[in-house]
Structure formats: structure tokens, C-alpha cells
Amino acid sequence: MNQKERSAEAVSGIVDVFRCPLCNSPMKVFALKSLICSNSHTFDFSKQGYVNMMNRPSNGHYDKKLFEARRRIIMESNLYTLLHEKVSEMLKKHLDGSYEPTVLLDAGCGEGSHLQKTLDECKNDAITGIGLDISKEGIMMAAKNYKSPIWLVGDLANIPLSDQSCHVVLNCLSPANYEEFKRIMALNGLIVKVVPRSNYLKELREILFTDKNKKTYNNDEIVSLFKQHFHLEENVKLSYVKELNQTELINLVQMSPLAWNSKKEQIESFMNQDSVGITVDLDILVGVTKHMN
């Protein structure tokens, strides 16, 4: 069985979770090749195993080079290891065996490394991970590197999953669509949103930005918006410093949108250092939808 067929078989096991992004009708897996809805809209499994469920072209800023740098930082530098450990700890605590099996959607998963590392830390075969991102480049890389989750190219504004189908929505350092998240969240399901705090990657920000307003950052508006949509069950503040070597610093710059509008001299000044302590400063927000008790 090739990867395309393995992915189709995995989707077959939870096909009730899916809905057509064109007409919202139920879907089925056909011949281990395609997802087809009751109105015959068809989405083929790629040879890498992902499914492109976009109903319009996407033109994101993120390219292969950025995703490769991000994968190396997440999987090789251990910059985010404490984050993955904490998220998995919180999932175990809040789920407490409530759902068997558990469907976990990483909404805005990029090239999939945060989802894979979180699943690795959870060590729970009852969890089925689904990674969704608008970037075909990112999802293609995810499917190539990580075989167990289900990978979808799709739009956060039109998530191709059924109402109340997900027990956990993970939204890690990524834009959100709270109306869609609430629609797909199961009764008493969880949302775990990871957002930067004021000192997140401050060493990078201080070198790349001359504008004082860009050097400083706070997440008050993001946290406030989250509270408008969800009951905040827990807010864990995670802050630490991790030493990165020069190769890792280059990857950090290449993966970061912070560098997009910076001057070449500033970027090179940062990357030419032998090593730097990099600050990770995050809020991990855990919520349930407001209509739930």
C-alpha cells in the first residue's frame, strides 16, 4: 500500500468528520483515491497523501525556503520543545480520556512540525491529528515528512470539516477564524491557542526594527478577542531562553515574517553572530465555547 492509499484508508476511518467545502454535504472515500461528496464534488488524494480542498487559488507569502527553515527550527533546534511538552500536558489534563477516539485539528499548521511534535509528546494512539493550512507548499512538505496525521490544503474561513466534529482545535502562532472554530468544535471540546507575549523573539525584533513601535508588542487585543468567543479555562504563561548557534539563527531569520521588510545589513548582522540566547515568551490559552456549560 502506497502513501496515497494509506492516507485514504486513514480518512475512511473518520470520513464522517469531513464535509464538502463547495456544498457542505457529507463525503465518502472512493476507491482509496478520492474524497467525493453526495453532489459528486471530488477531491483527489495526492501521491504524498494530502488532499487539496481549496475552492479558490491561494497566494500566501510563505514559500518552500521558509517552511524548510521552520521545520529545522522546530524539529532540530529544540527551540519549541518546552511548548510542545506543555501543550500535550494541558491536553492530557483537560481531555482526561473524555473522547476515545479524539480528533485534533491543527488550524493553520504550516508545514506540520508543531502538530507532529505535539502528537509525539501526547503518546496517545486514540488521537487522530488533522493538519489544515492554506499553503499547498506547507501541506506538501508536511505530508512528505510526517505520515500519521491527515493533511489538508484548506481555508480557515471555510474549514472542510463537519459541525461539532473536532474535540480539540490547536491554533499555534497562527491566524484564527473563531466562528469556524466554534462550528467544528464538539460539545465540551477544547481550543488551545498559542500567542506571543511581549518578549517573544525580542532579540530578533530589536535588531531588525529601527521603529520603536515595532520593537514592542503586546497581545492584549488577541487575548481579549479570545475571551469574547470562548470561556478561558486556563492561561499558561511560558517564558524561557534557548541558546541558538549560527546555523539555527539563520533558520530563525528565514522562517520569520519579521525579516520580510528588514534591511539586508540588519539581517546579516543578526545571522553572523556565533550564538544568541533567544527568548520564547508565550501565552497558551485553553478555552471552551461560550454556549457550553
C-alpha positions in Angstrom: 0.0 0.0 0.0 1.5 3.4 -1.0 1.2 6.6 1.0 -1.8 7.8 -1.1 -3.7 4.7 -0.2 -2.7 4.7 3.4 -3.9 8.3 3.8 -7.2 7.4 2.0 -7.6 4.5 4.4 -7.0 6.7 7.4 -9.6 9.2 6.2 -12.0 6.4 5.6 -11.9 5.6 9.3 -13.2 9.1 10.2 -14.9 10.2 7.0 -17.9 11.4 8.9 -15.7 14.3 10.1 -15.5 15.7 6.6 -17.8 17.9 4.7 -17.6 19.3 1.2 -16.2 22.9 1.0 -18.3 23.6 -2.0 -21.8 22.5 -0.9 -21.3 21.4 2.8 -22.7 17.9 2.1 -21.3 14.7 3.6 -18.3 12.9 2.0 -17.1 9.4 1.4 -13.8 7.9 0.2 -13.9 6.4 -3.2 -11.5 3.6 -4.3 -8.8 4.9 -1.9 -8.2 7.7 -4.5 -10.7 10.5 -3.8 -13.0 12.2 -1.4 -16.4 12.6 -3.0 -19.4 14.4 -1.7 -23.1 13.4 -2.2 -23.2 16.1 -5.0 -20.2 14.5 -6.7 -17.7 17.2 -5.9 -14.4 15.3 -6.0 -11.0 16.0 -4.2 -8.2 13.6 -5.0 -5.6 12.3 -2.7 -2.1 13.3 -3.9 0.7 10.8 -4.2 2.2 12.3 -1.0 -1.2 11.6 0.7 -2.6 15.1 1.3 -5.9 16.4 -0.1 -6.3 19.8 -1.6 -9.8 21.0 -0.5 -9.4 24.7 -1.5 -12.2 26.0 -3.7 -10.2 29.0 -4.8 -6.5 29.7 -5.6 -4.3 30.7 -2.7 -1.3 33.1 -2.9 0.3 33.1 0.5 3.7 34.7 1.2 5.1 31.6 2.7 7.4 29.6 0.4 9.4 26.4 0.5 12.5 28.0 1.9 10.6 29.5 4.8 8.8 26.2 5.6 12.1 24.3 5.4 13.7 26.7 7.8 10.7 26.4 10.1 10.8 22.7 10.1 14.5 22.7 11.0 14.0 25.1 13.9 11.1 23.1 15.3 12.5 19.6 14.8 16.2 20.1 15.3 16.9 23.2 17.5 14.5 22.3 20.4 13.5 26.0 20.5 9.9 25.0 21.0 10.3 21.7 22.9 9.0 23.1 26.2 6.0 24.5 24.3 5.1 21.0 22.9 5.6 19.4 26.3 3.3 22.0 27.9 0.6 21.8 25.3 0.5 18.0 25.5 0.4 18.2 29.3 -2.6 20.5 29.1 -4.4 18.3 26.6 -4.0 15.3 28.8 -5.2 17.3 31.8 -8.3 18.8 30.1 -9.3 15.8 28.0 -8.8 13.3 30.7 -9.9 10.4 28.5 -13.2 12.2 27.7 -13.0 11.3 24.0 -11.9 8.0 22.5 -11.0 8.4 19.7 -10.1 12.1 19.8 -10.0 14.3 16.6 -7.4 17.1 16.9 -7.3 19.8 14.2 -4.2 22.0 13.9 -5.7 25.0 12.2 -3.0 26.9 10.3 -0.5 24.1 10.7 2.1 25.4 8.2 4.5 22.5 7.4 3.1 20.4 10.2 6.0 20.2 12.7 4.1 21.7 15.7 1.4 19.2 15.2 3.7 16.2 14.8 5.8 17.2 17.9 2.6 17.7 19.9 1.3 14.3 18.9 4.7 12.7 19.7 4.5 14.3 23.2 0.9 13.1 23.8 1.9 9.5 23.1 -1.8 8.6 22.6 -2.9 6.4 19.7 -6.5 7.5 20.3 -5.7 10.9 18.9 -6.1 11.5 15.2 -4.3 14.6 14.1 -5.5 16.7 11.2 -3.4 19.5 9.8 -5.0 22.2 7.8 -3.3 25.1 6.0 -4.0 27.4 3.1 -0.5 26.8 1.8 -0.1 23.9 -0.6 3.7 24.2 -0.2 3.4 23.8 3.5 1.0 20.8 3.4 3.0 19.1 0.7 6.1 19.3 3.0 4.0 18.1 6.0 2.7 15.0 4.1 6.2 14.2 2.9 7.8 14.3 6.4 5.0 13.1 8.7 3.0 10.1 7.7 0.5 9.6 10.6 -1.6 12.8 10.6 -4.1 13.7 7.9 -3.1 16.7 5.9 -5.4 19.1 4.1 -5.0 22.2 2.0 -7.9 24.3 3.1 -9.2 27.7 4.1 -9.8 28.7 7.8 -12.8 30.7 6.6 -14.3 27.5 5.2 -13.0 24.5 7.1 -13.9 21.3 5.2 -15.0 19.5 8.4 -18.4 18.8 9.9 -20.2 20.7 12.6 -19.1 19.6 16.1 -16.6 17.1 14.6 -13.3 18.2 16.4 -12.6 17.5 20.1 -9.5 19.8 20.1 -8.6 22.8 17.9 -5.0 23.8 18.1 -4.1 27.2 16.8 -0.3 27.8 17.3 1.2 31.2 16.4 -1.2 31.4 13.5 -4.3 33.5 12.5 -7.6 32.3 13.7 -11.2 32.1 12.5 -13.3 31.8 15.7 -16.7 31.4 14.1 -15.5 28.4 12.1 -13.6 27.0 15.2 -16.8 27.2 17.2 -18.8 25.5 14.4 -16.5 22.5 14.2 -15.8 22.1 18.0 -17.5 19.1 19.6 -19.6 19.6 22.8 -17.2 20.3 25.6 -14.3 20.4 23.1 -11.2 22.4 23.7 -9.4 25.2 21.8 -5.8 25.7 22.6 -4.4 28.9 21.1 -0.7 29.8 21.4 0.0 33.5 21.1 3.2 35.6 21.5 3.8 37.7 24.6 5.8 41.0 24.7 9.3 39.4 24.8 8.8 36.7 22.1 11.9 36.6 19.9 12.8 40.0 21.3 16.5 39.6 20.2 15.4 39.3 16.6 12.9 42.1 16.8 15.5 44.5 18.4 18.0 44.1 15.6 15.6 44.0 12.7 13.4 47.0 13.6 14.5 50.6 14.0 10.9 51.7 14.6 10.3 51.6 18.4 6.7 50.7 17.9 7.7 47.5 16.0 10.2 46.6 18.6 7.5 46.4 21.3 4.5 44.1 21.2 1.6 43.1 23.4 -1.2 40.6 22.9 -3.9 42.3 24.9 -6.3 42.6 21.9 -5.7 38.9 20.9 -6.4 37.6 24.4 -9.5 39.9 24.7 -10.9 38.6 21.4 -10.3 35.0 22.5 -12.3 35.7 25.7 -15.2 37.2 23.7 -15.6 33.9 21.9 -14.6 31.3 24.5 -14.7 30.7 28.2 -11.0 30.9 29.2 -10.4 27.8 31.3 -6.7 28.4 31.7 -3.9 30.7 30.6 -0.4 29.3 31.0 2.5 31.8 30.6 5.5 30.1 29.2 8.8 32.0 29.1 12.4 30.8 28.6 15.6 31.5 26.8 17.2 29.0 24.4 20.7 29.4 23.0 20.8 29.1 19.2 24.0 28.6 17.2 24.7 30.4 13.9 23.1 27.8 11.7 20.0 27.9 13.9 19.9 31.8 13.8 20.0 31.7 10.0 17.0 29.3 10.1 15.2 31.5 12.6 15.5 34.5 10.3 14.5 32.6 7.2 11.3 31.3 8.9 10.3 34.6 10.4 8.0 37.1 8.7 9.7 39.7 11.0 12.6 39.8 8.5 10.5 40.4 5.4 10.7 44.2 5.4 14.1 44.5 7.1 17.3 45.8 5.6 19.9 43.3 4.4 22.6 44.7 6.7 20.4 44.2 9.8 19.6 40.7 8.8 23.2 39.8 8.2 24.3 41.4 11.4 21.9 39.1 13.3 22.9 36.0 11.4 26.6 36.5 11.7 26.7 36.0 15.4 28.2 32.8 16.7 25.3 32.2 19.1 22.5 34.1 20.8 20.1 33.4 23.6 16.6 33.6 22.0 13.6 34.4 24.2 10.4 32.4 23.8 7.6 34.2 25.6 4.1 32.8 25.0 0.6 32.6 26.4 -1.2 29.2 26.0 -4.9 29.9 26.1 -7.2 27.0 26.8 -10.9 27.6 26.2 -14.3 26.0 25.6 -17.1 27.6 23.6 -19.4 30.0 25.4 -22.7 28.2 24.7 -21.3 25.1 26.6 -21.7 24.5 30.3 
